[in-house]
Structures are given as C-alpha cells and as structure tokens.
Amino acid sequence: MVTNVDNQNYWVTFIDNGLEVIPLNEDVEVIEAADNEVDTVILFDIESSLVRI
C-alpha cells in the first residue's frame, strides 16, 4: 500500500516486508488500484499500531 508520496518518492508499506521508499521515476507494477477511494490512515497511525503489537 502506498502510505505516503513526497516530491521524490513513493513510501510503500508491505505486509511482510515493511516500509520501502521507491523513487517516483522508477517503474513499478500496480497490483491493485482503488479508484476514487480516500484512505484516512496515515503513516503515524500505522507505526503506532505496529509499536503496540
């Protein structure tokens, strides 16, 4: 899941492999896309949940 985008990178969180930062200009394969869906989860919430686990 793409959890953040800045001016240089996609911040992608994988269930099994954690966070990976990928440059915007790198070719990536979209496995599943959600159109017109707003996700209000932010990286801080994800990190906080993982810390509690």
N, C-alpha and C positions, 0 to 999 in steps of 0.2 A: 504494500500500500504506500502510495506517495503521501508522506506526512507533512512535507514542507517543500517549498520551492523558493530559492533566493535568486539573485541576479546571475549566479554562475552554476548552480547545482540543483538537482533533484535530491531530496532526502527521502530514501525509500526504506521502510521497515519491513523486514521479512519475519515470518513466524519462527522459522527455525534458525535463521542466521543473524538476526538483529538488524541494526542500522547500517545502511550503506549509502555513501554520498556519491552520486553519479553526475558527471558534468552534463550540462544542458545540450552540448553539441554531440554527445555520444549517442550512437544508435542503440535503441532499446526495443525490446519486444513487449508489446502490451498484451497481457494475458487476459485481462477482463477490464472493461471500462464501464463506468457508471455515468450516464448522461444526465445532466440537469439535477444532480443529487448534491446537496450541501451536507458536508460532514462537519459537525461542530467539535469533533475530537481534536485536541491539539497535542503536540509532542509532549508538553509538560504533563498532561493527564496520562499519557501512555507511560512515560517514565515513572511517574508517581505510583501507578498501578503495579508496575514491574518491581519497584523497590519494595512495596508492601508484600508482594508474593515472596 
